[in-house]
């Protein structure tokens, strides 16, 4: 049985440190912490975290990419518990500048050897 690739953008598996600020339904900060990327694309990140976040909730991310920190707004799109007891949290980027998206895309191409 073949699987159909539904992703809009290519993804690369790459580990980067990410700090996050999570907001509740009223827009108030209710959590902060660290995560790491499992993969990334121009459209979002898959993060490994020690706890789950609610679907649809908002995050501000600071992604370390080479020698700079990129500030990204995102929304939780899916959550899956992993066998190791941690959580894979997919986030989609929101209102991210084209310049930052191009930096992420450049990193992905470099990782994929293109």
N, C-alpha and C positions, 0 to 999 in steps of 0.2 A: 504494500500500500504506500503510495507516494504522498508526501505532505506538500501542501501549497504554501509558498512563502507569501505572507500577507504584509510584511513590513514594507513601509514606504522608503526607508533609508537603510543602507548597509550598516551593519553593526560590527564593532570590533570588541574582542574580549581583552580587557585591559583593566588593571587595578590602579585606582587613584583614590586618594583620601578625599572625603567630602565632609564638610561640617554642614549641619542643617538646623534650621529653625522651623518648627511646626506651628501652625496656627489652628485654633479651634473655630467652631462655626461662627463665632462673633468677631473673628479676626484678631483675637488676642493670642499672644505667644503662650503656648502651653507645654512646649517641649523643645529641647535642644540636645544635640549630640553629634556623634561621629558615625560615619558609615564608610563603606568602600564600594567602588564601582565593580560590577561583574562584567558589564559591557556598556557600550555607549554608542549613540548614533546622533545624527543631526537633530533628531526629533525628541530624544530623551535619554534617560539612563536606567539601568537596572542596578539597584543598590542592594547590598547585603547588610542587614540590620539585625540587631538582637531582639527587636520587638516589631510587631505589625503596626501599621498606620492605617487609619480609616480611608476607604476608597473615596476619591473626590476631594480629599483634604489638600490644603495648600502648604508648600514648603518654599523657603528661601534656601538656596544651596550656595556653598562656596566650594568650587571644584579646583583642586590643585592640578594644573596641567602644565607640565614642564616647569618653567621658572616663574609662572604667574598664577594668580588666583582669579578664577572667573566667577562672577556673581550671576546666579540664574534663578528665575522664578519657575516653579513647577507645580504640577498637580499629580496626586497619586492616581495611577490608572489601573494598577492591579497589584495583588499581594498573594504570595504563595509561601507556605511553610516548607522549609527544606528539611531533608533527612537529618542534618546536623543540629536541628532545633532553632536555627536562625531563620530569617525571613528574606525572601527576594521581593523587593518593592520596586515596581516599575513606575517611573515618573515621566510625564510629558512636559516639555518646556513650554512656557507661556511668556509672551512679550520679551523674547530674547533678541538682541540686536543681530543683524546680519553679520556684523564683524565677529561677534562671539561665535555664531554658528559656523562661520568659515574657519575659525581657529579649531573648533572641535572637529570639523570635517577634515582639515589638514592633518590633525593628529591621527584620525582614523585611517586616512590614506597612507600615512607614514607607517603605521602599525601593520597595515595589510601589504606593505611593500610596493605600493603603487606610486 
